[in-house]
Amino acid sequence: MVKAPRQGPYICGIDAALDVVSGKWKGLILWELDTHGVRRFAQLRRALPGVSEKMLTQHLRELEEDGLVHREVYAEVPPRVEYSLTAQGRTLNEALRPLGAWGTERVRREGLATVDFDQ
């Protein structure tokens, strides 16, 4: 099933922004690429415990369609594919930074559990 393109109509700017970042993994993909720069698919999958290959592929495609993630394919055997943020992706990450700070404070304040893994 092909999803309709995300083009509104929107009620407000928050509605339009959340349409682009909706999905459990998109914010984490953006954070991972912002933190580490260029990442290959397997590196992203290892960095996001619990994400399925199908869901990661779907979210990466949507982020690429929205102009937030750049996908670079190298003509090698085996093929090498790298993902990085576009300028638009970096500006979105900047906009999400205060939300991340709010979430970090909430985790601290309420003593919520966090995922602990080595990268």
ABEGO torsion letter per residue (X at the ends): XBBBBBAOBBABAAAAAAAAABEAAAAAAAAAAAAAEBBBAAAAAAABBGBBAAAAAAAAAAAAAAGABBBBBBBBOBBBBBBBBBAAAAAAAAAAAAAAAAAAAAAAAAGBBBBBBBX
